[in-house]
Amino acid sequence: MNPEVLVDRFLMAWGEPDPAVLQERLAELCHPDLDYHNPVVALHGTTALADHIAGLSSLIGTRRLTRTTGVQAAGPWCRYGWALLPPVPGMSGETALHLEAERIRRVVSFHGPLPARTYTAGTAR
């Protein structure tokens, strides 16, 4: 599957209100041994991710995750920017996916902009 299509389908799954349909979509898109990491949680498996999505859905209501950039691929990895719409401060970022047999095996997602670099005495500028 084209990485751009895979990413878009993955983001659409985050808006699925029916738990059974969500689990089906994740099972189609993700490897059974999926690993998911963001600054707040580390999860293993599609069931854990479905539970995480359901919990998040109760907080964000009708807002939806939307891809805000193109999808850049490098070997088995791809990355893209995303945002929650309508906007919520801090709920945008970048995600990297590791694909295995055209399914998502690993997800690493970051929220918000990168922090500014701080300089201390003796460090390169």
N, CA, C and O atoms as a GROMACS GRO file, in nm:
protein
  500
    1MET      N    1   0.085  -0.118   0.000
    1MET     CA    2   0.000   0.000   0.000
    1MET      C    3   0.090   0.124   0.000
    1MET      O    4   0.191   0.128   0.070
    2ASN      N    5   0.053   0.222  -0.076
    2ASN     CA    6   0.122   0.349  -0.082
    2ASN      C    7   0.128   0.409   0.059
    2ASN      O    8   0.026   0.413   0.127
    3PRO      N    9   0.247   0.457   0.106
    3PRO     CA   10   0.257   0.512   0.242
    3PRO      C   11   0.158   0.627   0.268
    3PRO      O   12   0.107   0.640   0.379
    4GLU      N   13   0.132   0.710   0.168
    4GLU     CA   14   0.039   0.821   0.186
    4GLU      C   15  -0.103   0.769   0.214
    4GLU      O   16  -0.173   0.822   0.300
    5VAL      N   17  -0.144   0.668   0.143
    5VAL     CA   18  -0.276   0.607   0.164
    5VAL      C   19  -0.281   0.542   0.302
    5VAL      O   20  -0.381   0.555   0.373
    6LEU      N   21  -0.175   0.472   0.340
    6LEU     CA   22  -0.168   0.406   0.470
    6LEU      C   23  -0.180   0.509   0.582
    6LEU      O   24  -0.256   0.488   0.677
    7VAL      N   25  -0.106   0.619   0.572
    7VAL     CA   26  -0.112   0.724   0.674
    7VAL      C   27  -0.254   0.782   0.682
    7VAL      O   28  -0.307   0.797   0.792
    8ASP      N   29  -0.313   0.813   0.570
    8ASP     CA   30  -0.447   0.870   0.572
    8ASP      C   31  -0.549   0.774   0.633
    8ASP      O   32  -0.638   0.816   0.707
    9ARG      N   33  -0.537   0.648   0.601
    9ARG     CA   34  -0.629   0.548   0.659
    9ARG      C   35  -0.605   0.534   0.810
    9ARG      O   36  -0.700   0.517   0.887
   10PHE      N   37  -0.478   0.540   0.850
   10PHE     CA   38  -0.444   0.533   0.993
   10PHE      C   39  -0.505   0.653   1.068
   10PHE      O   40  -0.563   0.635   1.175
   11LEU      N   41  -0.493   0.772   1.012
   11LEU     CA   42  -0.550   0.890   1.077
   11LEU      C   43  -0.703   0.883   1.079
   11LEU      O   44  -0.765   0.925   1.177
   12MET      N   45  -0.764   0.830   0.974
   12MET     CA   46  -0.910   0.815   0.973
   12MET      C   47  -0.956   0.720   1.084
   12MET      O   48  -1.063   0.740   1.143
   13ALA      N   49  -0.875   0.618   1.113
   13ALA     CA   50  -0.912   0.524   1.218
   13ALA      C   51  -0.923   0.594   1.354
   13ALA      O   52  -1.004   0.554   1.437
   14TRP      N   53  -0.843   0.698   1.375
   14TRP     CA   54  -0.847   0.771   1.502
   14TRP      C   55  -0.981   0.841   1.522
   14TRP      O   56  -1.013   0.878   1.635
   15GLY      N   57  -1.058   0.860   1.418
   15GLY     CA   58  -1.189   0.924   1.431
   15GLY      C   59  -1.304   0.825   1.435
   15GLY      O   60  -1.420   0.866   1.437
   16GLU      N   61  -1.276   0.696   1.437
   16GLU     CA   62  -1.381   0.594   1.433
   16GLU      C   63  -1.447   0.580   1.571
   16GLU      O   64  -1.380   0.545   1.668
   17PRO      N   65  -1.578   0.608   1.580
   17PRO     CA   66  -1.644   0.602   1.711
   17PRO      C   67  -1.682   0.460   1.756
   17PRO      O   68  -1.699   0.436   1.876
   18ASP      N   69  -1.696   0.368   1.663
   18ASP     CA   70  -1.738   0.231   1.696
   18ASP      C   71  -1.615   0.148   1.734
   18ASP      O   72  -1.528   0.127   1.649
   19PRO      N   73  -1.606   0.100   1.859
   19PRO     CA   74  -1.488   0.025   1.902
   19PRO      C   75  -1.457  -0.099   1.818
   19PRO      O   76  -1.340  -0.130   1.794
   20ALA      N   77  -1.560  -0.170   1.773
   20ALA     CA   78  -1.538  -0.290   1.693
   20ALA      C   79  -1.481  -0.254   1.556
   20ALA      O   80  -1.390  -0.321   1.507
   21VAL      N   81  -1.533  -0.149   1.494
   21VAL     CA   82  -1.484  -0.104   1.365
   21VAL      C   83  -1.342  -0.050   1.380
   21VAL      O   84  -1.257  -0.076   1.294
   22LEU      N   85  -1.315   0.024   1.486
   22LEU     CA   86  -1.180   0.075   1.512
   22LEU      C   87  -1.081  -0.041   1.521
   22LEU      O   88  -0.974  -0.036   1.460
   23GLN      N   89  -1.116  -0.144   1.597
   23GLN     CA   90  -1.026  -0.258   1.612
   23GLN      C   91  -1.003  -0.327   1.477
   23GLN      O   92  -0.891  -0.368   1.447
   24GLU      N   93  -1.108  -0.338   1.394
   24GLU     CA   94  -1.094  -0.397   1.260
   24GLU      C   95  -0.998  -0.315   1.174
   24GLU      O   96  -0.911  -0.370   1.108
   25ARG      N   97  -1.016  -0.183   1.176
   25ARG     CA   98  -0.930  -0.096   1.094
   25ARG      C   99  -0.785  -0.105   1.138
   25ARG      O  100  -0.694  -0.114   1.055
   26LEU      N  101  -0.763  -0.104   1.269
   26LEU     CA  102  -0.625  -0.115   1.318
   26LEU      C  103  -0.565  -0.251   1.282
   26LEU      O  104  -0.447  -0.259   1.248
   27ALA      N  105  -0.644  -0.355   1.289
   27ALA     CA  106  -0.595  -0.489   1.253
   27ALA      C  107  -0.556  -0.495   1.106
   27ALA      O  108  -0.462  -0.566   1.070
   28GLU      N  109  -0.628  -0.423   1.020
   28GLU     CA  110  -0.596  -0.420   0.877
   28GLU      C  111  -0.468  -0.341   0.850
   28GLU      O  112  -0.388  -0.379   0.764
   29LEU      N  113  -0.448  -0.233   0.924
   29LEU     CA  114  -0.339  -0.140   0.895
   29LEU      C  115  -0.210  -0.171   0.972
   29LEU      O  116  -0.101  -0.136   0.926
   30CYS      N  117  -0.223  -0.235   1.086
   30CYS     CA  118  -0.109  -0.250   1.177
   30CYS      C  119  -0.066  -0.395   1.195
   30CYS      O  120  -0.147  -0.487   1.187
   31HIS      N  121   0.062  -0.411   1.218
   31HIS     CA  122   0.120  -0.540   1.252
   31HIS      C  123   0.065  -0.582   1.389
   31HIS      O  124   0.044  -0.495   1.474
   32PRO      N  125   0.042  -0.711   1.413
   32PRO     CA  126  -0.010  -0.754   1.544
   32PRO      C  127   0.080  -0.715   1.661
   32PRO      O  128   0.032  -0.695   1.773
   33ASP      N  129   0.212  -0.704   1.636
   33ASP     CA  130   0.306  -0.666   1.742
   33ASP      C  131   0.338  -0.516   1.739
   33ASP      O  132   0.450  -0.475   1.768
   34LEU      N  133   0.239  -0.436   1.704
   34LEU     CA  134   0.255  -0.292   1.697
   34LEU      C  135   0.313  -0.236   1.827
   34LEU      O  136   0.272  -0.274   1.936
   35ASP      N  137   0.409  -0.145   1.813
   35ASP     CA  138   0.459  -0.065   1.924
   35ASP      C  139   0.427   0.080   1.895
   35ASP      O  140   0.453   0.129   1.785
   36TYR      N  141   0.370   0.150   1.993
   36TYR     CA  142   0.329   0.289   1.979
   36TYR      C  143   0.392   0.369   2.093
   36TYR      O  144   0.380   0.332   2.210
   37HIS      N  145   0.457   0.480   2.058
   37HIS     CA  146   0.519   0.566   2.159
   37HIS      C  147   0.488   0.711   2.130
   37HIS      O  148   0.496   0.754   2.015
   38ASN      N  149   0.454   0.786   2.233
   38ASN     CA  150   0.449   0.932   2.226
   38ASN      C  151   0.504   0.982   2.359
   38ASN      O  152   0.536   0.900   2.445
   39PRO      N  153   0.517   1.112   2.381
   39PRO     CA  154   0.576   1.160   2.506
   39PRO      C  155   0.500   1.120   2.633
   39PRO      O  156   0.554   1.132   2.743
   40VAL      N  157   0.377   1.074   2.618
   40VAL     CA  158   0.294   1.043   2.734
   40VAL      C  159   0.275   0.893   2.756
   40VAL      O  160   0.269   0.849   2.871
   41VAL      N  161   0.267   0.814   2.650
   41VAL     CA  162   0.237   0.671   2.663
   41VAL      C  163   0.328   0.586   2.575
   41VAL      O  164   0.383   0.632   2.475
   42ALA      N  165   0.342   0.461   2.617
   42ALA     CA  166   0.406   0.357   2.536
   42ALA      C  167   0.310   0.239   2.539
   42ALA      O  168   0.272   0.191   2.646
   43LEU      N  169   0.271   0.192   2.421
   43LEU     CA  170   0.171   0.086   2.410
   43LEU      C  171   0.222  -0.027   2.323
   43LEU      O  172   0.309  -0.007   2.238
   44HIS      N  173   0.167  -0.146   2.344
   44HIS     CA  174   0.201  -0.260   2.259
   44HIS      C  175   0.071  -0.328   2.216
   44HIS      O  176  -0.012  -0.365   2.299
   45GLY      N  177   0.056  -0.345   2.085
   45GLY     CA  178  -0.058  -0.417   2.030
   45GLY      C  179  -0.173  -0.326   1.988
   45GLY      O  180  -0.188  -0.214   2.038
   46THR      N  181  -0.252  -0.376   1.894
   46THR     CA  182  -0.363  -0.296   1.841
   46THR      C  183  -0.475  -0.276   1.942
   46THR      O  184  -0.542  -0.173   1.939
   47THR      N  185  -0.495  -0.371   2.032
   47THR     CA  186  -0.599  -0.354   2.133
   47THR      C  187  -0.565  -0.240   2.228
   47THR      O  188  -0.652  -0.159   2.262
   48ALA      N  189  -0.438  -0.232   2.270
   48ALA     CA  190  -0.396  -0.122   2.357
   48ALA      C  191  -0.408   0.012   2.285
   48ALA      O  192  -0.449   0.111   2.345
   49LEU      N  193  -0.373   0.015   2.155
   49LEU     CA  194  -0.386   0.140   2.081
   49LEU      C  195  -0.534   0.177   2.065
   49LEU      O  196  -0.569   0.294   2.077
   50ALA      N  197  -0.619   0.080   2.038
   50ALA     CA  198  -0.763   0.108   2.026
   50ALA      C  199  -0.817   0.165   2.157
   50ALA      O  200  -0.899   0.257   2.155
   51ASP      N  201  -0.774   0.111   2.271
   51ASP     CA  202  -0.818   0.163   2.401
   51ASP      C  203  -0.769   0.307   2.420
   51ASP      O  204  -0.842   0.392   2.471
   52HIS      N  205  -0.645   0.334   2.379
   52HIS     CA  206  -0.588   0.469   2.390
   52HIS      C  207  -0.669   0.566   2.303
   52HIS      O  208  -0.703   0.676   2.347
   53ILE      N  209  -0.698   0.526   2.182
   53ILE     CA  210  -0.775   0.612   2.090
   53ILE      C  211  -0.914   0.638   2.148
   53ILE      O  212  -0.962   0.751   2.143
   54ALA      N  213  -0.978   0.536   2.203
   54ALA     CA  214  -1.112   0.554   2.262
   54ALA      C  215  -1.107   0.653   2.378
   54ALA      O  216  -1.196   0.737   2.392
   55GLY      N  217  -1.005   0.644   2.461
   55GLY     CA  218  -0.990   0.738   2.572
   55GLY      C  219  -0.967   0.880   2.523
   55GLY      O  220  -1.023   0.974   2.578
   56LEU      N  221  -0.885   0.894   2.422
   56LEU     CA  222  -0.858   1.026   2.365
   56LEU      C  223  -0.984   1.082   2.299
   56LEU      O  224  -1.012   1.201   2.310
   57SER      N  225  -1.059   0.996   2.232
   57SER     CA  226  -1.182   1.041   2.164
   57SER      C  227  -1.281   1.100   2.263
   57SER      O  228  -1.352   1.194   2.230
   58SER      N  229  -1.286   1.046   2.384
   58SER     CA  230  -1.379   1.100   2.483
   58SER      C  231  -1.337   1.241   2.526
   58SER      O  232  -1.421   1.319   2.572
   59LEU      N  233  -1.209   1.274   2.511
   59LEU     CA  234  -1.160   1.407   2.548
   59LEU      C  235  -1.172   1.510   2.435
   59LEU      O  236  -1.196   1.627   2.460
   60ILE      N  237  -1.155   1.465   2.310
   60ILE     CA  238  -1.149   1.560   2.199
   60ILE      C  239  -1.283   1.578   2.127
   60ILE      O  240  -1.297   1.668   2.044
   61GLY      N  241  -1.379   1.493   2.157
   61GLY     CA  242  -1.512   1.507   2.097
   61GLY      C  243  -1.510   1.489   1.946
   61GLY      O  244  -1.460   1.389   1.895
   62THR      N  245  -1.564   1.587   1.876
   62THR     CA  246  -1.578   1.575   1.730
   62THR      C  247  -1.454   1.621   1.654
   62THR      O  248  -1.453   1.617   1.531
   63ARG      N  249  -1.350   1.664   1.723
   63ARG     CA  250  -1.226   1.704   1.653
   63ARG      C  251  -1.166   1.581   1.586
   63ARG      O  252  -1.188   1.468   1.629
   64ARG      N  253  -1.088   1.605   1.480
   64ARG     CA  254  -1.028   1.495   1.404
   64ARG      C  255  -0.881   1.521   1.378
   64ARG      O  256  -0.840   1.635   1.359
   65LEU      N  257  -0.803   1.414   1.377
   65LEU     CA  258  -0.663   1.424   1.337
   65LEU      C  259  -0.656   1.437   1.186
   65LEU      O  260  -0.722   1.362   1.113
   66THR      N  261  -0.576   1.531   1.140
   66THR     CA  262  -0.562   1.558   0.998
   66THR      C  263  -0.416   1.566   0.961
   66THR      O  264  -0.336   1.625   1.034
   67ARG      N  265  -0.379   1.508   0.848
   67ARG     CA  266  -0.241   1.519   0.799
   67ARG      C  267  -0.220   1.659   0.746
   67ARG      O  268  -0.300   1.709   0.667
   68THR      N  269  -0.111   1.724   0.789
   68THR     CA  270  -0.084   1.863   0.750
   68THR      C  271   0.034   1.877   0.656
   68THR      O  272   0.067   1.988   0.614
   69THR      N  273   0.099   1.766   0.622
   69THR     CA  274   0.216   1.768   0.535
   69THR      C  275   0.206   1.653   0.435
   69THR      O  276   0.114   1.571   0.442
   70GLY      N  277   0.300   1.650   0.344
   70GLY     CA  278   0.316   1.532   0.262
   70GLY      C  279   0.372   1.419   0.347
   70GLY      O  280   0.405   1.438   0.464
   71VAL      N  281   0.382   1.301   0.288
   71VAL     CA  282   0.441   1.186   0.357
   71VAL      C  283   0.578   1.164   0.296
   71VAL      O  284   0.591   1.145   0.176
   72GLN      N  285   0.680   1.165   0.381
   72GLN     CA  286   0.817   1.144   0.335
   72GLN      C  287   0.858   1.002   0.373
   72GLN      O  288   0.850   0.963   0.490
   73ALA      N  289   0.903   0.925   0.275
   73ALA     CA  290   0.944   0.786   0.298
   73ALA      C  291   1.094   0.772   0.285
   73ALA      O  292   1.158   0.838   0.203
   74ALA      N  293   1.151   0.684   0.368
   74ALA     CA  294   1.293   0.650   0.364
   74ALA      C  295   1.305   0.503   0.404
   74ALA      O  296   1.299   0.470   0.523
   75GLY      N  297   1.322   0.416   0.306
   75GLY     CA  298   1.325   0.273   0.334
   75GLY      C  299   1.195   0.230   0.398
   75GLY      O  300   1.088   0.260   0.346
   76PRO      N  301   1.201   0.158   0.512
   76PRO     CA  302   1.077   0.112   0.576
   76PRO      C  303   1.011   0.218   0.664
   76PRO      O  304   0.910   0.189   0.728
   77TRP      N  305   1.066   0.338   0.670
   77TRP     CA  306   1.012   0.445   0.753
   77TRP      C  307   0.938   0.549   0.670
   77TRP      O  308   0.970   0.570   0.553
   78CYS      N  309   0.841   0.613   0.731
   78CYS     CA  310   0.780   0.732   0.672
   78CYS      C  311   0.742   0.825   0.785
   78CYS      O  312   0.722   0.783   0.899
   79ARG      N  313   0.731   0.953   0.750
   79ARG     CA  314   0.691   1.052   0.851
   79ARG      C  315   0.597   1.154   0.789
   79ARG      O  316   0.594   1.174   0.668
   80TYR      N  317   0.520   1.218   0.878
   80TYR     CA  318   0.423   1.317   0.834
   80TYR      C  319   0.390   1.409   0.951
   80TYR      O  320   0.409   1.373   1.067
   81GLY      N  321   0.340   1.528   0.918
   81GLY     CA  322   0.290   1.620   1.018
   81GLY      C  323   0.140   1.603   1.033
   81GLY      O  324   0.072   1.562   0.940
   82TRP      N  325   0.090   1.635   1.150
   82TRP     CA  326  -0.053   1.620   1.177
   82TRP      C  327  -0.100   1.731   1.271
   82TRP      O  328  -0.019   1.798   1.336
   83ALA      N  329  -0.228   1.750   1.276
   83ALA     CA  330  -0.289   1.844   1.370
   83ALA      C  331  -0.429   1.797   1.403
   83ALA      O  332  -0.493   1.725   1.327
   84LEU      N  333  -0.474   1.838   1.519
   84LEU     CA  334  -0.611   1.814   1.560
   84LEU      C  335  -0.693   1.934   1.513
   84LEU      O  336  -0.658   2.048   1.542
   85LEU      N  337  -0.801   1.908   1.442
   85LEU     CA  338  -0.885   2.016   1.391
   85LEU      C  339  -1.028   1.998   1.438
   85LEU      O  340  -1.078   1.886   1.438
   86PRO      N  341  -1.097   2.106   1.478
   86PRO     CA  342  -1.045   2.240   1.496
   86PRO      C  343  -0.927   2.239   1.593
   86PRO      O  344  -0.916   2.152   1.679
   87PRO      N  345  -0.838   2.339   1.578
   87PRO     CA  346  -0.712   2.338   1.652
   87PRO      C  347  -0.727   2.341   1.804
   87PRO      O  348  -0.819   2.402   1.859
   88VAL      N  349  -0.635   2.272   1.869
   88VAL     CA  350  -0.619   2.273   2.014
   88VAL      C  351  -0.471   2.298   2.039
   88VAL      O  352  -0.388   2.226   1.983
   89PRO      N  353  -0.434   2.396   2.122
   89PRO     CA  354  -0.292   2.423   2.146
   89PRO      C  355  -0.217   2.296   2.190
   89PRO      O  356  -0.263   2.223   2.278
   90GLY      N  357  -0.103   2.272   2.127
   90GLY     CA  358  -0.020   2.156   2.161
   90GLY      C  359  -0.062   2.027   2.095
   90GLY      O  360   0.008   1.926   2.108
   91MET      N  361  -0.173   2.028   2.025
   91MET     CA  362  -0.219   1.904   1.961
   91MET      C  363  -0.192   1.908   1.812
   91MET      O  364  -0.282   1.902   1.728
   92SER      N  365  -0.065   1.918   1.783
   92SER     CA  366  -0.014   1.903   1.647
   92SER      C  367   0.124   1.845   1.664
   92SER      O  368   0.180   1.846   1.774
   93GLY      N  369   0.180   1.794   1.557
   93GLY     CA  370   0.313   1.738   1.571
   93GLY      C  371   0.358   1.661   1.450
   93GLY      O  372   0.315   1.687   1.337
   94GLU      N  373   0.445   1.565   1.476
   94GLU     CA  374   0.503   1.484   1.370
   94GLU      C  375   0.504   1.339   1.417
   94GLU      O  376   0.528   1.310   1.534
   95THR      N  377   0.478   1.249   1.324
   95THR     CA  378   0.478   1.106   1.354
   95THR      C  379   0.565   1.034   1.253
   95THR      O  380   0.564   1.065   1.134
   96ALA      N  381   0.639   0.936   1.302
   96ALA     CA  382   0.718   0.847   1.216
   96ALA      C  383   0.661   0.706   1.231
   96ALA      O  384   0.634   0.659   1.341
   97LEU      N  385   0.645   0.640   1.118
   97LEU     CA  386   0.595   0.502   1.115
   97LEU      C  387   0.702   0.410   1.057
   97LEU      O  388   0.768   0.445   0.959
   98HIS      N  389   0.720   0.295   1.118
   98HIS     CA  390   0.805   0.190   1.062
   98HIS      C  391   0.712   0.084   1.005
   98HIS      O  392   0.629   0.028   1.076
   99LEU      N  393   0.727   0.058   0.876
   99LEU     CA  394   0.639  -0.036   0.807
   99LEU      C  395   0.708  -0.171   0.792
   99LEU      O  396   0.828  -0.180   0.767
  100GLU      N  397   0.629  -0.274   0.808
  100GLU     CA  398   0.678  -0.411   0.791
  100GLU      C  399   0.570  -0.486   0.713
  100GLU      O  400   0.457  -0.498   0.760
  101ALA      N  401   0.605  -0.536   0.595
  101ALA     CA  402   0.508  -0.605   0.509
  101ALA      C  403   0.385  -0.518   0.484
  101ALA      O  404   0.271  -0.565   0.490
  102GLU      N  405   0.409  -0.389   0.456
  102GLU     CA  406   0.305  -0.292   0.424
  102GLU      C  407   0.206  -0.269   0.538
  102GLU      O  408   0.093  -0.226   0.514
  103ARG      N  409   0.249  -0.298   0.661
  103ARG     CA  410   0.167  -0.271   0.779
  103ARG      C  411   0.250  -0.192   0.879
  103ARG      O  412   0.372  -0.200   0.879
  104ILE      N  413   0.182  -0.116   0.962
  104ILE     CA  414   0.251  -0.032   1.060
  104ILE      C  415   0.300  -0.120   1.175
  104ILE      O  416   0.221  -0.185   1.244
  105ARG      N  417   0.432  -0.120   1.195
  105ARG     CA  418   0.493  -0.200   1.302
  105ARG      C  419   0.529  -0.114   1.423
  105ARG      O  420   0.512  -0.157   1.537
  106ARG      N  421   0.579   0.007   1.398
  106ARG     CA  422   0.617   0.098   1.505
  106ARG      C  423   0.565   0.238   1.475
  106ARG      O  424   0.565   0.283   1.360
  107VAL      N  425   0.522   0.306   1.579
  107VAL     CA  426   0.477   0.444   1.569
  107VAL      C  427   0.551   0.524   1.675
  107VAL      O  428   0.554   0.487   1.792
  108VAL      N  429   0.612   0.635   1.633
  108VAL     CA  430   0.672   0.730   1.726
  108VAL      C  431   0.612   0.865   1.692
  108VAL      O  432   0.632   0.917   1.582
  109SER      N  433   0.540   0.922   1.787
  109SER     CA  434   0.467   1.047   1.762
  109SER      C  435   0.509   1.153   1.863
  109SER      O  436   0.521   1.126   1.983
  110PHE      N  437   0.530   1.274   1.813
  110PHE     CA  438   0.567   1.386   1.899
  110PHE      C  439   0.461   1.494   1.887
  110PHE      O  440   0.404   1.516   1.780
  111HIS      N  441   0.434   1.561   2.000
  111HIS     CA  442   0.332   1.666   2.006
  111HIS      C  443   0.398   1.802   2.011
  111HIS      O  444   0.499   1.821   2.079
  112GLY      N  445   0.340   1.897   1.938
  112GLY     CA  446   0.386   2.035   1.945
  112GLY      C  447   0.517   2.057   1.872
  112GLY      O  448   0.575   1.964   1.817
  113PRO      N  449   0.562   2.183   1.870
  113PRO     CA  450   0.688   2.216   1.803
  113PRO      C  451   0.808   2.166   1.884
  113PRO      O  452   0.797   2.141   2.004
  114LEU      N  453   0.920   2.152   1.816
  114LEU     CA  454   1.042   2.115   1.887
  114LEU      C  455   1.079   2.226   1.985
  114LEU      O  456   1.057   2.343   1.956
  115PRO      N  457   1.135   2.190   2.100
  115PRO     CA  458   1.178   2.295   2.194
  115PRO      C  459   1.297   2.371   2.137
  115PRO      O  460   1.374   2.317   2.057
  116ALA      N  461   1.310   2.495   2.179
  116ALA     CA  462   1.425   2.574   2.137
  116ALA      C  463   1.552   2.515   2.197
  116ALA      O  464   1.552   2.462   2.307
  117ARG      N  465   1.659   2.526   2.123
  117ARG     CA  466   1.788   2.479   2.173
  117ARG      C  467   1.839   2.577   2.276
  117ARG      O  468   1.829   2.699   2.258
  118THR      N  469   1.892   2.524   2.384
  118THR     CA  470   1.952   2.610   2.485
  118THR      C  471   2.103   2.596   2.477
  118THR      O  472   2.154   2.487   2.453
  119TYR      N  473   2.171   2.703   2.498
  119TYR     CA  474   2.317   2.705   2.492
  119TYR      C  475   2.374   2.724   2.630
  119TYR      O  476   2.322   2.801   2.711
  120THR      N  477   2.481   2.653   2.655
  120THR     CA  478   2.555   2.672   2.780
  120THR      C  479   2.700   2.698   2.743
  120THR      O  480   2.742   2.672   2.630
  121ALA      N  481   2.775   2.749   2.836
  121ALA     CA  482   2.915   2.781   2.812
  121ALA      C  483   2.988   2.658   2.757
  121ALA      O  484   2.976   2.548   2.810
  122GLY      N  485   3.064   2.681   2.650
  122GLY     CA  486   3.144   2.574   2.593
  122GLY      C  487   3.075   2.489   2.487
  122GLY      O  488   3.138   2.398   2.432
  123THR      N  489   2.949   2.514   2.457
  123THR     CA  490   2.882   2.435   2.354
  123THR      C  491   2.889   2.510   2.221
  123THR      O  492   2.897   2.633   2.218
  124ALA      N  493   2.887   2.435   2.114
  124ALA     CA  494   2.890   2.496   1.980
  124ALA      C  495   2.760   2.567   1.954
  124ALA      O  496   2.654   2.528   2.004
  125ARG      N  497   2.769   2.673   1.874
  125ARG     CA  498   2.648   2.748   1.838
  125ARG      C  499   2.610   2.723   1.696
  125ARG      O  500   2.511   2.778   1.648
   0.00000   0.00000   0.00000
